[in-house]
């Protein structure tokens, strides 16, 4: 079956940016179709099982109003629907999991429920159609415009979606090759960007950050939940990269900033950092006794970062191979934790660790989709460089101010090991603005990035890839498309005409966007 659909705006990819884009466009009265490859919208938050990495000021400023509404909704979800303790209810900024990585560690299912609630008014009114289990397979272009995108569902049925604006909110920039958009992958060279940490030699499109197949687990002391030995366990048990200080399945990994070896552990009780609490998403102490039999954590550690090969811009069979091997790495990590991981008491293994498929909504217990840190990136009217945001370069001047700002973000330049054997790069950055020019392709007129695929470099991707920034990018892209339809403008016309840019920025501010930062320090 092949069916044609029509909308004002088609958003391909239902992750964090895609949901925010749909919210913005539908809020402005446009007819929107949102497609998503998995059966869960929410991307990093849900199908990839990654609690939000955020800056230290997130409770006060530094995000859009709708992102704050999302965060408030997650807290209300637990306070109103769960038997939270009186102490937990009294905590205004409740952290359901009390995880160390975020002030809002929660279950993927909770994030999903809140996102669905936020979008529900537009779904019920017919302004927004959400098509899960659909992935893009083709696109039709006419000169510098994209006319349609074809998606295929799990059933094999195809839908061709025609829209005035097409937003690429896929995790890997899937529409860029389908639409013949000019785009970049991997690492740039110093000759291209003059970035202090760019490659000294030629650019390398294969130099892409590791991805991770996350999973959820809890711990039942005295019980045995050891999984079957993974098929590739012997390989991963003995694997050691040349740039790594120990075997990957060990407690030793590099400090991301200094690259010095650091030894970690699983639980509190020693002077080593306890990884179980790093991304803990349920702290059972926040709830009435018996609500949760155990704390629950998500495993997104250096030990299951996969850097042996990529899953896009490679042959399909190679992509499938690396996706499978990444799953084997994560299952091997769990099996190692259950059977061989050294314990502080001199023993080995924690057989009470239990895989939680229900938490991530899959049969195998692994997240529905790998956590993709680095996407294809458009060649944009303006590309954000390291020297625009680096604390070492800019110092007390702060990040470069962008007159076409459409939002703000803040995170360290945090690059995980790459697929060409480079180790972490983790350096201080400054609170930055998101320039509209980074959302406008150099040629195509009606294709907009709405995820991690905007005009950044390999290096600045490291601080633009996190949840609140992706939300802002998507919401700005959705608002831009709706604004252009409302006024009969083109996106680059809005950016390059001072009066139109000012009017658009005023419209964003009225919708709860923050376009500038107060004076604060680096991170």
DOMIVO-780750 format. One record per residue (C-alpha): residue in one letter; x, y, z. Coordinates in nm, 3 decimals. Layout:
<recs>
REC tiba      xx      yy      zz
REC    a       X       Y       Z
...
</recs>
This chain:
<recs>
REC tiba      xx      yy      zz
REC    x   0.000   0.000   0.000
REC    x   0.125   0.349  -0.086
REC    x  -0.065   0.648   0.046
REC    x  -0.004   1.022   0.005
REC    x  -0.041   1.261   0.299
REC    x  -0.038   1.640   0.309
REC    x   0.069   1.879   0.586
REC    x   0.204   2.228   0.635
REC    x   0.511   2.090   0.811
REC    x   0.652   1.736   0.810
REC    x   0.887   1.651   1.096
REC    x   1.082   1.333   1.032
REC    x   1.213   1.197   1.361
REC    x   1.026   1.203   1.691
REC    x   1.314   1.254   1.932
REC    x   1.365   1.543   2.172
REC    x   1.404   1.798   1.892
REC    x   1.124   1.651   1.685
REC    x   0.877   1.665   1.973
REC    x   0.974   2.025   2.050
REC    x   0.941   2.120   1.683
REC    x   0.596   1.962   1.664
REC    x   0.489   2.143   1.979
REC    x   0.603   2.480   1.841
REC    x   0.453   2.438   1.496
REC    x   0.118   2.304   1.618
REC    x   0.102   2.573   1.884
REC    x   0.128   2.828   1.603
REC    x  -0.167   2.673   1.422
REC    x   0.006   2.468   1.154
REC    x  -0.092   2.121   1.036
REC    x   0.192   1.888   1.133
REC    x   0.288   1.527   1.066
REC    x   0.553   1.382   1.297
REC    x   0.710   1.045   1.216
REC    x   0.926   0.831   1.444
REC    x   1.123   0.515   1.367
REC    x   1.053   0.343   1.701
REC    x   0.723   0.308   1.886
REC    x   0.824   0.572   2.147
REC    x   0.860   0.941   2.079
REC    x   1.125   1.119   2.287
REC    x   1.459   1.004   2.147
REC    x   1.741   1.053   2.396
REC    x   1.493   1.074   2.684
REC    x   1.296   0.760   2.603
REC    x   1.392   0.523   2.323
REC    x   1.764   0.580   2.388
REC    x   1.724   0.574   2.769
REC    x   1.946   0.870   2.859
REC    x   1.842   1.102   3.146
REC    x   1.889   1.469   3.055
REC    x   2.240   1.612   3.074
REC    x   2.188   1.973   3.176
REC    x   2.375   2.279   3.299
REC    x   2.390   2.386   3.663
REC    x   2.146   2.676   3.626
REC    x   1.868   2.479   3.459
REC    x   1.619   2.532   3.744
REC    x   1.646   2.912   3.716
REC    x   1.723   2.996   3.352
REC    x   1.886   2.874   3.033
REC    x   1.608   2.688   2.851
REC    x   1.277   2.750   2.678
REC    x   0.948   2.780   2.867
REC    x   0.817   2.458   2.714
REC    x   1.126   2.262   2.822
REC    x   1.068   2.389   3.175
REC    x   0.703   2.280   3.147
REC    x   0.827   1.936   3.046
REC    x   1.056   1.917   3.348
REC    x   0.778   2.038   3.580
REC    x   0.548   1.778   3.426
REC    x   0.789   1.495   3.505
REC    x   0.802   1.597   3.871
REC    x   0.425   1.633   3.887
REC    x   0.388   1.288   3.728
REC    x   0.566   1.126   4.020
REC    x   0.411   1.345   4.288
REC    x   0.052   1.294   4.170
REC    x   0.053   0.940   4.027
REC    x   0.289   0.760   4.262
REC    x   0.285   0.710   4.640
REC    x   0.574   0.949   4.693
REC    x   0.677   1.003   5.054
REC    x   0.583   1.324   5.232
REC    x   0.950   1.417   5.227
REC    x   0.972   1.369   4.851
REC    x   0.653   1.567   4.788
REC    x   0.797   1.853   4.990
REC    x   1.101   1.877   4.759
REC    x   1.006   2.140   4.501
REC    x   1.281   2.031   4.262
REC    x   1.225   1.660   4.315
REC    x   1.478   1.430   4.148
REC    x   1.291   1.095   4.127
REC    x   1.609   0.893   4.084
REC    x   1.852   1.117   4.270
REC    x   2.105   1.024   4.003
REC    x   2.433   1.208   3.995
REC    x   2.421   1.302   3.626
REC    x   2.109   1.518   3.633
REC    x   1.870   1.710   3.855
REC    x   1.588   1.521   3.685
REC    x   1.672   1.151   3.658
REC    x   1.351   0.958   3.585
REC    x   1.221   0.656   3.398
REC    x   1.195   0.668   3.018
REC    x   0.828   0.576   3.054
REC    x   0.768   0.885   3.267
REC    x   0.934   1.113   3.011
REC    x   0.722   0.948   2.741
REC    x   0.398   1.000   2.933
REC    x   0.471   1.370   2.987
REC    x   0.565   1.429   2.623
REC    x   0.246   1.260   2.510
REC    x   0.045   1.477   2.750
REC    x   0.208   1.793   2.617
REC    x   0.127   1.700   2.257
REC    x  -0.219   1.558   2.331
REC    x  -0.422   1.878   2.270
REC    x  -0.282   1.905   1.917
REC    x  -0.324   1.533   1.846
REC    x  -0.684   1.538   1.968
REC    x  -0.767   1.850   1.765
REC    x  -0.619   1.698   1.451
REC    x  -0.342   1.957   1.417
REC    x  -0.076   1.694   1.481
REC    x  -0.056   1.341   1.343
REC    x   0.209   1.117   1.501
REC    x   0.321   0.815   1.299
REC    x   0.542   0.582   1.502
REC    x   0.727   0.282   1.358
REC    x   0.798   0.474   1.036
REC    x   1.141   0.552   0.895
REC    x   1.237   0.767   0.593
REC    x   1.346   0.584   0.279
REC    x   1.319   0.839  -0.002
REC    x   1.270   1.206  -0.080
REC    x   1.162   1.405  -0.384
REC    x   1.332   1.734  -0.462
REC    x   1.273   2.005  -0.717
REC    x   1.575   2.230  -0.753
REC    x   1.647   2.376  -0.411
REC    x   1.322   2.260  -0.252
REC    x   1.218   1.930  -0.097
REC    x   0.875   1.834  -0.223
REC    x   0.810   1.518  -0.023
REC    x   0.952   1.249   0.198
REC    x   0.850   0.885   0.181
REC    x   0.845   0.678   0.499
REC    x   0.792   0.306   0.538
REC    x   0.619   0.141   0.831
REC    x   0.692  -0.189   1.002
REC    x   0.413  -0.342   0.795
REC    x   0.589  -0.245   0.471
REC    x   0.328   0.017   0.384
REC    x   0.466   0.341   0.243
REC    x   0.343   0.695   0.295
REC    x   0.461   0.991   0.091
REC    x   0.429   1.310   0.293
REC    x   0.409   1.638   0.104
REC    x   0.466   1.956   0.302
REC    x   0.576   2.315   0.258
REC    x   0.854   2.260   0.514
REC    x   1.045   1.944   0.596
REC    x   1.229   1.921   0.927
REC    x   1.501   1.660   0.977
REC    x   1.478   1.558   1.342
REC    x   1.625   1.211   1.290
REC    x   1.902   1.101   1.521
REC    x   2.154   1.063   1.239
REC    x   2.044   1.326   0.987
REC    x   1.882   1.065   0.764
REC    x   1.718   1.319   0.534
REC    x   2.045   1.486   0.440
REC    x   2.162   1.220   0.193
REC    x   1.804   1.146   0.082
REC    x   1.751   1.511  -0.018
REC    x   2.106   1.555  -0.157
REC    x   2.166   1.825   0.105
REC    x   2.523   1.938   0.153
REC    x   2.644   1.788   0.480
REC    x   2.947   1.693   0.688
REC    x   3.040   1.394   0.901
REC    x   3.332   1.336   1.134
REC    x   3.612   1.571   1.225
REC    x   3.724   1.885   1.047
REC    x   4.086   1.994   1.006
REC    x   4.257   2.302   1.146
REC    x   4.299   2.424   0.790
REC    x   3.921   2.426   0.750
REC    x   3.810   2.575   1.083
REC    x   4.120   2.703   1.268
REC    x   3.982   2.536   1.580
REC    x   4.255   2.470   1.839
REC    x   4.151   2.105   1.880
REC    x   4.066   2.025   1.517
REC    x   4.274   1.762   1.333
REC    x   4.624   1.868   1.236
REC    x   4.614   1.687   0.905
REC    x   4.328   1.624   0.667
REC    x   3.963   1.614   0.779
REC    x   3.835   1.265   0.858
REC    x   3.468   1.190   0.795
REC    x   3.507   0.861   0.986
REC    x   3.620   1.032   1.306
REC    x   3.282   1.014   1.479
REC    x   3.203   0.978   1.848
REC    x   3.118   0.640   1.996
REC    x   2.754   0.544   2.035
REC    x   2.608   0.345   2.322
REC    x   2.343   0.079   2.359
REC    x   2.196   0.167   2.698
REC    x   2.002  -0.064   2.930
REC    x   1.823  -0.055   3.266
REC    x   1.894  -0.272   3.567
REC    x   1.811  -0.298   3.935
REC    x   1.970  -0.500   4.216
REC    x   1.816  -0.777   4.425
REC    x   2.064  -0.875   4.695
REC    x   2.080  -1.251   4.748
REC    x   1.903  -1.338   4.423
REC    x   2.046  -1.475   4.098
REC    x   1.948  -1.298   3.777
REC    x   2.253  -1.385   3.568
REC    x   2.170  -1.371   3.198
REC    x   2.284  -1.632   2.945
REC    x   2.645  -1.581   2.844
REC    x   2.642  -1.341   2.545
REC    x   2.765  -1.484   2.217
REC    x   3.055  -1.236   2.190
REC    x   3.143  -1.229   2.560
REC    x   3.488  -1.381   2.520
REC    x   3.582  -1.113   2.267
REC    x   3.465  -0.825   2.486
REC    x   3.610  -0.980   2.804
REC    x   3.955  -0.960   2.647
REC    x   3.919  -0.647   2.435
REC    x   4.148  -0.352   2.509
REC    x   4.184  -0.052   2.280
REC    x   4.534   0.088   2.232
REC    x   4.429   0.424   2.377
REC    x   4.248   0.275   2.681
REC    x   4.420   0.221   3.017
REC    x   4.275  -0.127   3.081
REC    x   4.038  -0.378   2.931
REC    x   3.706  -0.218   2.843
REC    x   3.525  -0.457   3.079
REC    x   3.696  -0.335   3.392
REC    x   3.649  -0.069   3.658
REC    x   3.932   0.140   3.512
REC    x   3.871   0.406   3.246
REC    x   4.023   0.744   3.158
REC    x   3.929   1.063   3.334
REC    x   3.764   1.245   3.038
REC    x   3.944   1.571   3.119
REC    x   4.295   1.454   3.212
REC    x   4.291   1.106   3.048
REC    x   4.454   0.970   3.364
REC    x   4.329   0.621   3.465
REC    x   4.047   0.629   3.720
REC    x   3.907   0.330   3.908
REC    x   3.534   0.323   3.974
REC    x   3.303   0.081   4.153
REC    x   2.936  -0.021   4.156
REC    x   2.793   0.091   4.491
REC    x   2.869   0.337   4.769
REC    x   3.100   0.219   5.045
REC    x   3.448   0.303   4.915
REC    x   3.626   0.619   4.807
REC    x   3.565   0.526   4.441
REC    x   3.278   0.669   4.239
REC    x   2.975   0.432   4.238
REC    x   2.845   0.392   3.883
REC    x   2.508   0.249   3.993
REC    x   2.415   0.593   4.123
REC    x   2.549   0.784   3.824
REC    x   2.230   0.751   3.617
REC    x   1.995   0.614   3.883
REC    x   1.638   0.682   3.764
REC    x   1.442   0.549   4.063
REC    x   1.546   0.607   4.422
REC    x   1.306   0.381   4.609
REC    x   1.350   0.600   4.919
REC    x   1.142   0.867   4.742
REC    x   0.838   0.639   4.750
REC    x   0.628   0.448   5.001
REC    x   0.790   0.121   5.113
REC    x   0.717  -0.157   4.866
REC    x   0.647   0.072   4.569
REC    x   0.977  -0.023   4.411
REC    x   1.163  -0.337   4.526
REC    x   1.495  -0.178   4.430
REC    x   1.654   0.134   4.297
REC    x   1.679   0.133   3.917
REC    x   1.967   0.266   3.711
REC    x   2.046   0.318   3.343
REC    x   2.381   0.197   3.214
REC    x   2.543   0.450   2.985
REC    x   2.905   0.422   3.097
REC    x   3.244   0.437   2.930
REC    x   3.246   0.056   2.954
REC    x   2.969   0.023   2.694
REC    x   3.070   0.301   2.457
REC    x   3.104   0.139   2.114
REC    x   3.369   0.279   1.878
REC    x   3.451  -0.007   1.639
REC    x   3.233   0.125   1.358
REC    x   2.948   0.351   1.260
REC    x   2.580   0.292   1.182
REC    x   2.532   0.556   0.911
REC    x   2.705   0.639   0.583
REC    x   2.825   0.279   0.568
REC    x   2.688  -0.024   0.383
REC    x   2.362  -0.156   0.536
REC    x   2.522  -0.485   0.634
REC    x   2.803  -0.300   0.809
REC    x   2.558  -0.079   0.997
REC    x   2.369  -0.388   1.114
REC    x   2.693  -0.553   1.221
REC    x   2.796  -0.260   1.438
REC    x   2.448  -0.222   1.585
REC    x   2.454  -0.591   1.680
REC    x   2.807  -0.571   1.821
REC    x   2.714  -0.270   2.033
REC    x   2.430  -0.473   2.182
REC    x   2.670  -0.758   2.247
REC    x   2.906  -0.518   2.424
REC    x   2.630  -0.397   2.656
REC    x   2.506  -0.749   2.731
REC    x   2.867  -0.856   2.790
REC    x   2.912  -0.568   3.034
REC    x   2.605  -0.682   3.227
REC    x   2.725  -1.045   3.230
REC    x   3.070  -0.933   3.349
REC    x   2.910  -0.728   3.626
REC    x   2.702  -1.028   3.731
REC    x   2.979  -1.286   3.720
REC    x   3.332  -1.145   3.720
REC    x   3.341  -0.781   3.832
REC    x   3.575  -0.743   4.132
REC    x   3.395  -0.645   4.454
REC    x   3.546  -0.440   4.737
REC    x   3.511  -0.741   4.971
REC    x   3.746  -0.947   4.754
REC    x   3.472  -1.149   4.584
REC    x   3.358  -1.127   4.223
REC    x   3.029  -1.062   4.053
REC    x   2.690  -0.923   4.148
REC    x   2.440  -1.194   4.044
REC    x   2.156  -0.989   4.196
REC    x   2.180  -0.734   3.915
REC    x   1.861  -0.774   3.713
REC    x   1.802  -0.661   3.356
REC    x   1.478  -0.458   3.333
REC    x   1.323  -0.492   2.986
REC    x   0.999  -0.335   3.111
REC    x   1.176  -0.008   3.191
REC    x   1.294   0.041   2.832
REC    x   0.999  -0.130   2.664
REC    x   1.186  -0.405   2.478
REC    x   1.212  -0.783   2.488
REC    x   1.591  -0.801   2.501
REC    x   1.622  -0.543   2.780
REC    x   1.828  -0.301   2.573
REC    x   1.705   0.045   2.476
REC    x   1.494   0.063   2.162
REC    x   1.757   0.268   1.980
REC    x   2.128   0.333   2.035
REC    x   2.231   0.660   2.196
REC    x   2.374   0.852   1.900
REC    x   2.605   1.134   2.010
REC    x   2.710   1.263   1.671
REC    x   2.491   1.302   1.364
REC    x   2.546   1.408   1.008
REC    x   2.553   1.789   1.011
REC    x   2.427   2.033   0.749
REC    x   2.659   2.271   0.573
REC    x   2.496   2.582   0.708
REC    x   2.494   2.954   0.641
REC    x   2.684   2.979   0.969
REC    x   2.882   2.711   1.151
REC    x   2.955   2.732   1.524
REC    x   3.327   2.682   1.592
REC    x   3.528   2.599   1.900
REC    x   3.663   2.954   1.918
REC    x   3.307   3.087   1.948
REC    x   3.237   2.900   2.274
REC    x   3.569   2.786   2.423
REC    x   3.655   2.917   2.769
REC    x   4.026   2.893   2.687
REC    x   3.985   3.108   2.377
REC    x   3.723   3.357   2.495
REC    x   3.797   3.384   2.867
REC    x   3.608   3.658   3.050
REC    x   3.464   3.792   2.723
REC    x   3.210   3.512   2.730
REC    x   3.098   3.318   2.425
REC    x   3.067   3.510   2.099
REC    x   2.728   3.685   2.093
REC    x   2.519   3.603   1.787
REC    x   2.283   3.877   1.664
REC    x   2.058   3.608   1.513
REC    x   2.024   3.410   1.839
REC    x   1.723   3.178   1.860
REC    x   1.805   3.028   2.197
REC    x   2.073   2.936   2.446
REC    x   2.263   2.631   2.564
REC    x   2.541   2.533   2.795
REC    x   2.749   2.220   2.834
REC    x   3.116   2.133   2.830
REC    x   3.274   2.038   2.498
REC    x   3.243   1.668   2.574
REC    x   3.362   1.432   2.302
REC    x   3.365   1.060   2.369
REC    x   3.624   0.829   2.210
REC    x   3.598   0.821   1.834
REC    x   3.580   0.550   1.574
REC    x   3.932   0.625   1.456
REC    x   4.088   0.558   1.796
REC    x   4.100   0.905   1.951
REC    x   4.035   0.931   2.323
REC    x   3.808   1.172   2.509
REC    x   3.823   1.546   2.450
REC    x   3.656   1.724   2.742
REC    x   3.725   2.095   2.775
REC    x   3.555   2.392   2.933
REC    x   3.305   2.595   2.733
REC    x   3.101   2.906   2.800
REC    x   2.723   2.951   2.805
REC    x   2.641   3.007   2.437
REC    x   2.369   3.121   2.201
REC    x   2.221   2.918   1.916
REC    x   2.253   3.121   1.593
REC    x   1.970   3.104   1.341
REC    x   2.233   3.075   1.067
REC    x   2.327   2.730   1.197
REC    x   1.971   2.612   1.119
REC    x   1.973   2.724   0.755
REC    x   2.128   2.497   0.488
REC    x   2.359   2.661   0.237
REC    x   2.129   2.572  -0.053
REC    x   1.799   2.400   0.028
REC    x   1.520   2.646   0.104
REC    x   1.266   2.444   0.300
REC    x   1.467   2.176   0.480
REC    x   1.556   2.262   0.839
REC    x   1.759   2.068   1.097
REC    x   1.575   2.002   1.423
REC    x   1.812   1.776   1.614
REC    x   2.191   1.740   1.643
REC    x   2.230   1.794   1.268
REC    x   2.264   2.173   1.263
REC    x   2.571   2.373   1.161
REC    x   2.827   2.273   1.421
REC    x   3.166   2.106   1.390
REC    x   3.278   1.774   1.533
REC    x   3.408   1.971   1.830
REC    x   3.114   2.203   1.897
REC    x   2.876   1.911   1.849
REC    x   3.015   1.809   2.187
REC    x   2.830   2.092   2.362
REC    x   2.527   2.120   2.130
REC    x   2.416   1.755   2.150
REC    x   2.251   1.753   2.494
REC    x   1.880   1.741   2.577
REC    x   1.788   2.106   2.654
REC    x   1.990   2.233   2.356
REC    x   1.833   1.979   2.121
REC    x   1.489   2.079   2.252
REC    x   1.567   2.447   2.182
REC    x   1.699   2.366   1.834
REC    x   1.386   2.169   1.748
REC    x   1.148   2.423   1.896
REC    x   1.322   2.705   1.706
REC    x   1.307   2.510   1.379
REC    x   0.938   2.435   1.424
REC    x   0.864   2.798   1.511
REC    x   1.068   2.921   1.212
REC    x   0.880   2.703   0.967
REC    x   0.544   2.810   1.110
REC    x   0.649   3.176   1.114
REC    x   0.759   3.163   0.751
REC    x   0.428   3.007   0.646
REC    x   0.236   3.265   0.844
REC    x   0.418   3.558   0.682
REC    x   0.514   3.428   0.339
REC    x   0.888   3.446   0.415
REC    x   1.182   3.216   0.347
REC    x   1.406   3.111   0.639
REC    x   1.722   3.277   0.505
REC    x   1.517   3.590   0.432
REC    x   1.420   3.603   0.800
REC    x   1.781   3.568   0.908
REC    x   1.925   3.819   0.661
REC    x   1.665   4.095   0.687
REC    x   1.716   4.288   1.014
REC    x   1.352   4.392   1.061
REC    x   1.222   4.041   0.989
REC    x   1.483   3.884   1.215
REC    x   1.390   4.118   1.499
REC    x   1.021   4.043   1.456
REC    x   1.089   3.667   1.458
REC    x   1.307   3.693   1.768
REC    x   1.034   3.895   1.941
REC    x   0.788   3.621   1.852
REC    x   1.021   3.362   2.004
REC    x   1.056   3.561   2.325
REC    x   0.677   3.587   2.352
REC    x   0.666   3.206   2.331
REC    x   0.913   3.166   2.617
REC    x   1.251   3.146   2.442
REC    x   1.558   3.289   2.614
REC    x   1.792   3.445   2.359
REC    x   2.070   3.572   2.588
REC    x   2.246   3.468   2.906
REC    x   2.313   3.668   3.220
REC    x   2.685   3.702   3.295
REC    x   2.798   3.366   3.434
REC    x   3.113   3.153   3.432
REC    x   3.238   2.864   3.222
REC    x   3.146   2.501   3.273
</recs>
